[in-house]
Amino acid sequence: MAKFLTELVAKKIDRKFWELTAPLVYDSDLLGLTMTIDTGFKTDFASIPRAPLAYWLVGGMAEASATVHDKLYQIQTCTRKEADDVMLEAMKAEGIERWRRNLIYAGVRAGGWYTWWKYARRLKKRK
């Protein structure tokens, strides 16, 4: 059963980003591995549009899941679909209600392509 092995501990560093102040460890059934996201990793959590209805429904939720998702997008050791599916798995482990996690997942599937592409370009430049 997928689960977080540690709690999310982070500090706000500016208007948009947070930084982990302790490692976040997540055990994923989908990927068949335990991920450790190190202290110092920067995340914007879930990039929920600030439209009032969207933010009211799902804003400020699934922060640990979004951190795992951000890491998977940055390192791209799996497909984008797998990364998105892991976020869905992690939201369930985090205790997010089904309707909320499905709404967040739909948003990630619809709008995550740009961020995935951006990180893919960065990875390509490093090679």
C-alpha positions, 0 to 999 in steps of 0.5 A: 500500500502506497504511503508517506513514510515521513511528514512534509516539513517545509519553509516558505522562501518567497511568494511562490516557493517552499523549501523542504527542511527535512527529507520527504519519503514516499513509498510508491506502489505504482513505481515500485520504489521508495522515493526520498526527496532531500532537504533543500528541494524547492517546490511550489506545491500544487499550481492551482489557478487562483480563480476563486472557485478552483482555489476554493475547491482544491487550493492548499491541499495535497502539498506532500503529493504535489512535492512528489509530483514536482520531483518526478517532473524535474528528474523525469525518470518515468513518463509524464502519465506515470508521474501524474498517476503517482500524484493521484496515488499519493493524494489517496495516501495523503487522505484527500477525498476522491472527488478532490483528487480526481479534480486535481488529477484532471487539472494536472493531466490537462495543464501539466504538459507545459511544465513537463516540457520545460523540465525536459528542455532543461535536462536536455541542455545539461547533457 
